[in-house]
Amino acid sequence: MPARFDDSLPYFGNEVIAIGPLHPTEKIKELCAWVYQQQGADDAAATEMTTNKAQPPNFQQLDGVRWLLSLEKISQTAFIPGRAFAVGVALMIDLNTGKERVTWWGQPVDLFENQAAVDAGNVPGALERPPLQNPFPFPPPPAV
Protein backbone atom coordinates (compact mmCIF):
# COMPACT_ATOMS: atom_id res chain seq x y z
CA MET A 1 0.00 0.00 0.00
CA PRO A 2 1.50 3.36 -0.91
CA ALA A 3 1.51 6.28 1.49
CA ARG A 4 -1.77 8.14 1.82
CA PHE A 5 -3.56 10.68 3.99
CA ASP A 6 -6.09 9.88 6.68
CA ASP A 7 -9.63 10.59 5.45
CA SER A 8 -10.11 13.31 8.10
CA LEU A 9 -7.45 15.96 8.85
CA PRO A 10 -7.50 18.46 11.73
CA TYR A 11 -6.84 22.16 11.25
CA PHE A 12 -6.85 25.22 13.47
CA GLY A 13 -5.99 28.78 12.53
CA ASN A 14 -3.15 28.74 9.99
CA GLU A 15 -2.16 25.11 10.47
CA VAL A 16 -3.29 21.78 9.02
CA ILE A 17 -1.97 18.47 10.32
CA ALA A 18 -1.32 16.25 7.31
CA ILE A 19 -1.19 12.71 8.63
CA GLY A 20 -1.57 9.20 7.34
CA PRO A 21 -0.57 5.53 7.38
CA LEU A 22 2.56 3.94 5.94
CA HIS A 23 3.06 0.52 4.41
CA PRO A 24 4.69 -1.76 7.03
CA THR A 25 7.87 -1.99 4.94
CA GLU A 26 8.30 1.72 4.18
CA LYS A 27 9.43 4.98 5.67
CA ILE A 28 9.50 8.49 4.24
CA LYS A 29 12.86 10.07 3.50
CA GLU A 30 11.55 13.36 2.05
CA LEU A 31 7.99 14.66 1.69
CA CYS A 32 6.11 17.60 0.17
CA ALA A 33 2.41 17.90 1.00
CA TRP A 34 -0.40 20.28 0.00
CA VAL A 35 -3.95 20.59 1.26
CA TYR A 36 -6.30 22.91 -0.58
CA GLN A 37 -9.98 23.72 -0.38
CA GLN A 38 -12.05 25.44 -3.04
CA GLN A 39 -14.16 28.26 -1.69
CA GLY A 40 -15.86 30.14 -4.48
CA ALA A 41 -13.41 32.34 -6.40
CA ASP A 42 -10.57 31.73 -3.92
CA ASP A 43 -8.91 28.63 -2.56
CA ALA A 44 -7.55 28.02 0.92
CA ALA A 45 -4.13 26.33 0.72
CA ALA A 46 -1.47 25.00 3.08
CA THR A 47 1.84 23.33 2.26
CA GLU A 48 5.20 22.26 3.64
CA MET A 49 8.16 20.14 2.65
CA THR A 50 10.66 18.28 4.79
CA THR A 51 13.55 19.75 2.78
CA ASN A 52 12.80 23.29 4.01
CA LYS A 53 16.30 24.05 5.33
CA ALA A 54 15.58 27.64 6.43
CA GLN A 55 12.91 26.54 8.90
CA PRO A 56 12.81 22.78 9.53
CA PRO A 57 9.17 21.65 9.61
CA ASN A 58 7.41 19.54 12.19
CA PHE A 59 7.74 16.11 10.56
CA GLN A 60 7.28 12.92 12.55
CA GLN A 61 6.97 9.29 11.60
CA LEU A 62 6.87 5.81 13.02
CA ASP A 63 8.58 3.75 10.33
CA GLY A 64 6.10 1.39 8.70
CA VAL A 65 3.19 2.77 10.75
CA ARG A 66 2.26 6.49 10.48
CA TRP A 67 3.59 9.88 9.42
CA LEU A 68 2.70 13.50 10.28
CA LEU A 69 3.68 16.83 8.71
CA SER A 70 2.40 20.21 9.96
CA LEU A 71 1.34 22.40 7.03
CA GLU A 72 1.24 26.20 7.17
CA LYS A 73 -1.58 28.09 5.45
CA ILE A 74 -0.18 30.15 2.57
CA SER A 75 -3.43 31.60 1.21
CA GLN A 76 -5.39 34.61 2.39
CA THR A 77 -8.53 32.48 2.47
CA ALA A 78 -9.11 30.55 5.70
CA PHE A 79 -10.01 26.87 5.89
CA ILE A 80 -13.52 25.86 6.89
CA PRO A 81 -14.84 22.45 7.99
CA GLY A 82 -15.60 20.20 5.03
CA ARG A 83 -14.20 18.68 1.85
CA ALA A 84 -10.68 19.48 0.66
CA PHE A 85 -8.04 17.79 -1.48
CA ALA A 86 -4.64 16.58 -0.27
CA VAL A 87 -1.59 15.86 -2.44
CA GLY A 88 1.73 14.33 -1.46
CA VAL A 89 5.04 13.57 -3.20
CA ALA A 90 7.60 11.57 -1.25
CA LEU A 91 10.88 9.74 -1.55
CA MET A 92 10.18 6.43 0.16
CA ILE A 93 12.71 3.93 1.51
CA ASP A 94 11.97 0.21 1.57
CA LEU A 95 12.90 -0.93 5.09
CA ASN A 96 13.84 -4.42 3.87
CA THR A 97 16.05 -3.53 0.91
CA GLY A 98 17.02 0.11 1.47
CA LYS A 99 15.88 0.92 -2.07
CA GLU A 100 14.39 4.35 -2.71
CA ARG A 101 11.45 5.24 -4.91
CA VAL A 102 9.39 8.35 -5.52
CA THR A 103 5.66 8.06 -5.03
CA TRP A 104 2.86 10.59 -5.27
CA TRP A 105 -0.75 10.47 -4.19
CA GLY A 106 -3.80 12.68 -4.04
CA GLN A 107 -7.17 12.15 -2.45
CA PRO A 108 -10.23 13.97 -1.14
CA VAL A 109 -10.16 14.55 2.62
CA ASP A 110 -12.45 16.14 5.19
CA LEU A 111 -11.07 18.99 7.27
CA PHE A 112 -12.31 19.51 10.79
CA GLU A 113 -11.43 22.30 13.19
CA ASN A 114 -9.76 20.92 16.31
CA GLN A 115 -7.20 22.95 18.24
CA ALA A 116 -6.39 20.07 20.62
CA ALA A 117 -5.42 17.77 17.72
CA VAL A 118 -3.26 20.47 16.10
CA ASP A 119 -1.57 21.25 19.42
CA ALA A 120 -0.97 17.52 19.99
CA GLY A 121 0.61 17.26 16.52
CA ASN A 122 3.27 19.77 17.49
CA VAL A 123 4.56 17.74 20.43
CA PRO A 124 7.33 15.16 19.89
CA GLY A 125 5.96 11.62 19.96
CA ALA A 126 2.53 12.74 18.74
CA LEU A 127 2.02 9.53 16.76
CA GLU A 128 2.42 7.35 19.84
CA ARG A 129 -0.49 8.70 21.91
CA PRO A 130 -4.03 10.08 21.62
CA PRO A 131 -5.45 11.66 19.66
CA LEU A 132 -3.11 11.12 16.68
CA GLN A 133 -1.94 7.52 16.99
CA ASN A 134 -5.04 6.37 15.08
CA PRO A 135 -6.98 7.97 12.22
CA PHE A 136 -9.92 10.19 13.12
CA PRO A 137 -13.28 8.68 12.15
CA PHE A 138 -15.11 9.62 9.00
CA PRO A 139 -17.09 11.79 9.11
CA PRO A 140 -14.83 13.79 11.41
CA PRO A 141 -15.91 14.65 14.94
CA PRO A 142 -17.77 17.92 15.56
CA ALA A 143 -15.74 20.99 16.58
CA VAL A 144 -14.96 21.25 20.28
Contacts in CASP RR format, 6 or more apart in sequence:
PFRMAT RR
TARGET T0000
AUTHOR 0000-0000-0000
METHOD contacts of the structure
MODEL  1
MPARFDDSLPYFGNEVIAIGPLHPTEKIKELCAWVYQQQGADDAAATEMT
TNKAQPPNFQQLDGVRWLLSLEKISQTAFIPGRAFAVGVALMIDLNTGKE
RVTWWGQPVDLFENQAAVDAGNVPGALERPPLQNPFPFPPPPAV
1 21 0 8 1.000
1 23 0 8 1.000
2 23 0 8 1.000
2 92 0 8 1.000
2 103 0 8 1.000
2 105 0 8 1.000
3 20 0 8 1.000
3 21 0 8 1.000
3 22 0 8 1.000
3 23 0 8 1.000
3 26 0 8 1.000
3 28 0 8 1.000
3 67 0 8 1.000
3 88 0 8 1.000
3 90 0 8 1.000
3 92 0 8 1.000
3 103 0 8 1.000
3 105 0 8 1.000
4 20 0 8 1.000
4 21 0 8 1.000
4 105 0 8 1.000
4 106 0 8 1.000
4 107 0 8 1.000
5 18 0 8 1.000
5 19 0 8 1.000
5 20 0 8 1.000
5 86 0 8 1.000
5 88 0 8 1.000
5 105 0 8 1.000
5 106 0 8 1.000
5 107 0 8 1.000
5 109 0 8 1.000
6 19 0 8 1.000
6 20 0 8 1.000
6 21 0 8 1.000
6 109 0 8 1.000
6 135 0 8 1.000
6 136 0 8 1.000
7 109 0 8 1.000
7 110 0 8 1.000
7 135 0 8 1.000
7 136 0 8 1.000
7 138 0 8 1.000
8 109 0 8 1.000
8 110 0 8 1.000
8 111 0 8 1.000
8 112 0 8 1.000
8 135 0 8 1.000
8 136 0 8 1.000
8 137 0 8 1.000
8 138 0 8 1.000
8 139 0 8 1.000
8 140 0 8 1.000
9 16 0 8 1.000
9 17 0 8 1.000
9 18 0 8 1.000
9 19 0 8 1.000
9 35 0 8 1.000
9 84 0 8 1.000
9 86 0 8 1.000
9 109 0 8 1.000
9 110 0 8 1.000
9 111 0 8 1.000
9 112 0 8 1.000
9 136 0 8 1.000
10 16 0 8 1.000
10 17 0 8 1.000
10 111 0 8 1.000
10 112 0 8 1.000
10 113 0 8 1.000
10 114 0 8 1.000
10 117 0 8 1.000
10 118 0 8 1.000
10 136 0 8 1.000
10 140 0 8 1.000
11 17 0 8 1.000
11 46 0 8 1.000
11 79 0 8 1.000
11 111 0 8 1.000
11 112 0 8 1.000
11 113 0 8 1.000
11 114 0 8 1.000
11 118 0 8 1.000
12 113 0 8 1.000
12 114 0 8 1.000
12 115 0 8 1.000
12 117 0 8 1.000
12 118 0 8 1.000
12 119 0 8 1.000
13 73 0 8 1.000
13 78 0 8 1.000
13 79 0 8 1.000
13 118 0 8 1.000
14 46 0 8 1.000
14 72 0 8 1.000
14 73 0 8 1.000
15 46 0 8 1.000
15 70 0 8 1.000
15 71 0 8 1.000
15 72 0 8 1.000
15 73 0 8 1.000
15 118 0 8 1.000
16 35 0 8 1.000
16 46 0 8 1.000
16 70 0 8 1.000
16 71 0 8 1.000
16 73 0 8 1.000
16 79 0 8 1.000
16 111 0 8 1.000
17 68 0 8 1.000
17 69 0 8 1.000
17 70 0 8 1.000
17 71 0 8 1.000
17 117 0 8 1.000
17 118 0 8 1.000
17 121 0 8 1.000
17 132 0 8 1.000
18 33 0 8 1.000
18 35 0 8 1.000
18 48 0 8 1.000
18 68 0 8 1.000
18 69 0 8 1.000
18 70 0 8 1.000
18 71 0 8 1.000
18 86 0 8 1.000
19 66 0 8 1.000
19 67 0 8 1.000
19 68 0 8 1.000
19 69 0 8 1.000
19 127 0 8 1.000
19 132 0 8 1.000
19 135 0 8 1.000
20 66 0 8 1.000
20 67 0 8 1.000
20 68 0 8 1.000
20 135 0 8 1.000
21 65 0 8 1.000
21 66 0 8 1.000
21 135 0 8 1.000
22 28 0 8 1.000
22 61 0 8 1.000
22 62 0 8 1.000
22 63 0 8 1.000
22 64 0 8 1.000
22 65 0 8 1.000
22 66 0 8 1.000
22 67 0 8 1.000
23 64 0 8 1.000
24 64 0 8 1.000
24 65 0 8 1.000
25 64 0 8 1.000
25 94 0 8 1.000
25 95 0 8 1.000
25 96 0 8 1.000
26 63 0 8 1.000
26 64 0 8 1.000
26 92 0 8 1.000
26 93 0 8 1.000
26 94 0 8 1.000
26 95 0 8 1.000
27 61 0 8 1.000
27 63 0 8 1.000
27 64 0 8 1.000
27 92 0 8 1.000
27 93 0 8 1.000
27 95 0 8 1.000
28 50 0 8 1.000
28 61 0 8 1.000
28 67 0 8 1.000
28 90 0 8 1.000
28 91 0 8 1.000
28 92 0 8 1.000
28 93 0 8 1.000
29 90 0 8 1.000
29 91 0 8 1.000
29 92 0 8 1.000
29 93 0 8 1.000
29 100 0 8 1.000
30 49 0 8 1.000
30 50 0 8 1.000
30 51 0 8 1.000
30 90 0 8 1.000
30 91 0 8 1.000
31 49 0 8 1.000
31 50 0 8 1.000
31 59 0 8 1.000
31 67 0 8 1.000
31 69 0 8 1.000
31 88 0 8 1.000
31 89 0 8 1.000
31 90 0 8 1.000
31 91 0 8 1.000
32 47 0 8 1.000
32 48 0 8 1.000
32 49 0 8 1.000
32 50 0 8 1.000
32 51 0 8 1.000
32 88 0 8 1.000
32 89 0 8 1.000
32 90 0 8 1.000
33 47 0 8 1.000
33 48 0 8 1.000
33 49 0 8 1.000
33 69 0 8 1.000
33 71 0 8 1.000
33 86 0 8 1.000
33 87 0 8 1.000
33 88 0 8 1.000
34 45 0 8 1.000
34 46 0 8 1.000
34 47 0 8 1.000
34 71 0 8 1.000
34 86 0 8 1.000
34 87 0 8 1.000
34 88 0 8 1.000
35 45 0 8 1.000
35 46 0 8 1.000
35 47 0 8 1.000
35 71 0 8 1.000
35 84 0 8 1.000
35 85 0 8 1.000
35 86 0 8 1.000
35 87 0 8 1.000
35 109 0 8 1.000
35 111 0 8 1.000
36 43 0 8 1.000
36 44 0 8 1.000
36 45 0 8 1.000
36 46 0 8 1.000
36 75 0 8 1.000
36 84 0 8 1.000
36 85 0 8 1.000
37 43 0 8 1.000
37 44 0 8 1.000
37 45 0 8 1.000
37 79 0 8 1.000
37 80 0 8 1.000
37 82 0 8 1.000
37 83 0 8 1.000
37 84 0 8 1.000
37 85 0 8 1.000
37 111 0 8 1.000
39 77 0 8 1.000
39 80 0 8 1.000
42 75 0 8 1.000
42 76 0 8 1.000
42 77 0 8 1.000
43 75 0 8 1.000
43 77 0 8 1.000
44 73 0 8 1.000
44 75 0 8 1.000
44 77 0 8 1.000
44 78 0 8 1.000
44 79 0 8 1.000
44 80 0 8 1.000
44 84 0 8 1.000
45 73 0 8 1.000
45 74 0 8 1.000
45 75 0 8 1.000
45 77 0 8 1.000
46 71 0 8 1.000
46 72 0 8 1.000
46 73 0 8 1.000
46 74 0 8 1.000
46 75 0 8 1.000
46 79 0 8 1.000
47 71 0 8 1.000
47 72 0 8 1.000
47 74 0 8 1.000
48 57 0 8 1.000
48 69 0 8 1.000
48 70 0 8 1.000
48 71 0 8 1.000
48 72 0 8 1.000
49 57 0 8 1.000
50 57 0 8 1.000
50 59 0 8 1.000
50 69 0 8 1.000
57 69 0 8 1.000
57 70 0 8 1.000
58 68 0 8 1.000
58 69 0 8 1.000
58 70 0 8 1.000
58 121 0 8 1.000
58 122 0 8 1.000
59 67 0 8 1.000
59 68 0 8 1.000
59 69 0 8 1.000
59 70 0 8 1.000
60 67 0 8 1.000
60 68 0 8 1.000
60 69 0 8 1.000
60 121 0 8 1.000
60 124 0 8 1.000
60 125 0 8 1.000
60 126 0 8 1.000
60 127 0 8 1.000
61 67 0 8 1.000
61 68 0 8 1.000
61 127 0 8 1.000
62 127 0 8 1.000
62 128 0 8 1.000
63 95 0 8 1.000
64 95 0 8 1.000
65 127 0 8 1.000
66 127 0 8 1.000
66 132 0 8 1.000
66 133 0 8 1.000
67 127 0 8 1.000
68 121 0 8 1.000
68 126 0 8 1.000
68 127 0 8 1.000
68 132 0 8 1.000
70 118 0 8 1.000
70 121 0 8 1.000
70 122 0 8 1.000
73 79 0 8 1.000
79 111 0 8 1.000
79 113 0 8 1.000
80 111 0 8 1.000
81 110 0 8 1.000
81 111 0 8 1.000
81 112 0 8 1.000
81 113 0 8 1.000
81 140 0 8 1.000
81 143 0 8 1.000
82 110 0 8 1.000
82 111 0 8 1.000
82 112 0 8 1.000
83 108 0 8 1.000
83 109 0 8 1.000
83 110 0 8 1.000
83 111 0 8 1.000
84 108 0 8 1.000
84 109 0 8 1.000
84 110 0 8 1.000
84 111 0 8 1.000
85 106 0 8 1.000
85 107 0 8 1.000
85 108 0 8 1.000
85 109 0 8 1.000
86 106 0 8 1.000
86 107 0 8 1.000
86 108 0 8 1.000
86 109 0 8 1.000
87 104 0 8 1.000
87 105 0 8 1.000
87 106 0 8 1.000
88 104 0 8 1.000
88 105 0 8 1.000
88 106 0 8 1.000
89 102 0 8 1.000
89 103 0 8 1.000
89 104 0 8 1.000
90 102 0 8 1.000
90 103 0 8 1.000
90 104 0 8 1.000
91 100 0 8 1.000
91 101 0 8 1.000
91 102 0 8 1.000
92 100 0 8 1.000
92 101 0 8 1.000
92 102 0 8 1.000
92 103 0 8 1.000
93 99 0 8 1.000
93 100 0 8 1.000
94 100 0 8 1.000
94 101 0 8 1.000
110 138 0 8 1.000
110 139 0 8 1.000
110 140 0 8 1.000
111 140 0 8 1.000
112 136 0 8 1.000
112 140 0 8 1.000
112 141 0 8 1.000
112 142 0 8 1.000
112 143 0 8 1.000
113 143 0 8 1.000
114 140 0 8 1.000
114 141 0 8 1.000
114 143 0 8 1.000
114 144 0 8 1.000
115 144 0 8 1.000
116 131 0 8 1.000
116 144 0 8 1.000
117 131 0 8 1.000
117 132 0 8 1.000
117 136 0 8 1.000
120 126 0 8 1.000
120 129 0 8 1.000
120 130 0 8 1.000
120 131 0 8 1.000
120 132 0 8 1.000
121 132 0 8 1.000
126 132 0 8 1.000
127 133 0 8 1.000
END
